[in-house]
């Protein structure tokens, strides 16, 4: 649950002198040249989409043992305590990335193994959405270390959840099981609906809530831009806290991440709220209309997008 080295300069060897050390140095130089490649990606997009790009490229770079470069103006650095490690390199600007080759995925919401076919002596910018957990399946431990919210955000979340707990007559946050609920509807019913997006029904939300009915001391944490719609359809549910949409995406994501379990609906924002929470997650299993352009961007059974341990309803 989320609650929130220096190189030495050596004396040059005499010309034509061969030693074990020089052989090792030659091998190291060859390996360095072989793996002189690097990866970049888009630094734009809404928070959920941006996190998929970050995580997927990080996972691929780690798999290939080459650096993933992000510029210091990347907005993720305003949200998370990203740091340089054996994979990630935060650099002053994106000049190097602008000199890279471009490699485009075949599916926006599915796993494309051809994205791993890289010449490790070259730099690539991977585009566009990379929305599959399979790209970073083996890097999730490292990613969880990277994706720690800024201290100011964590402090706000802890204070908020303590206040909510007390308002519901719990003296300690640890006495409560917070279940996050993220509902996305608006844009998927209007601006992008024609592409094939579907939104979760009230019946789905009630089925998802029923899955957690065996738990006690529950407080539901609702994060949505459609608060009135949620209130209308969850009017019979007690112990609900509705996050003010004015808090913004960053704080809402941090609240979901701090929950013990998460009920997602559709979209990448809720997906990341579920992943960051580390708890049990449910999802609406029909996010795309059959035969639509969007449906063709997912794998046949959506298994490239949703984690196998999550529950589709």
Helices and strands as residue ranges (DSSP letters): H 20-34, E 38-41, H 47-64, E 67-71, G 75-78, E 88-91, H 95-98, E 101-104, G 113-116, E 123-127, G 133-139, H 140-146, H 151-167, G 173-175, E 177-183, H 186-189, G 193-195, H 202-210, E 218-224, H 227-233, E 240-242, G 245-247, H 249-258, E 261-263, H 268-277, E 281-283, G 295-297, E 311-312
